[in-house]
């Protein structure tokens, strides 16, 4: 099921994570400034940081998916090569930045695909879209990631 991540600023100043079924709504349609609700943008580096957090919590990182220099989706072979290149580097964010500015310059990471320790599938996309087969576990993990990583 595809869900939308929504961050809501609490009265204590922290971000509470909500997940709602995405349906046909765009991510921006979930935002409501009057209620301090916003969608996390999650760029390439944010997705790398989420993957690193998940790996530290015993998730298996299955793939980094993205777009090539020409804006087209990566082929399976390119996805495998990108994943093989970045996965060993995710503990060293400057090394990731170097890889994305040299060998993979012009490429954009659009999602990270993972498997939880309980063997549930999770894919986190830019603009806070999430595909998951276990909403409860995913919400708990991503709330911890939001708090730890200060994602906005």
Buried (B, 14 or more C-beta within 10 A) or exposed (E): EEBBBBBBEEEEEEBBBBBEEBEEEEBEEBBEEEEBBBBBEBBBEBBBBBBBBBBEBEBEBBBBBBBBEEEEEBEEEBBEBBBEBBBEBBEEEEEBBEBBEEEBEEBBBBBBBBBBEEEBBBBBBBBBBBBBEBBEBBBEBBBBBBEEEEBE
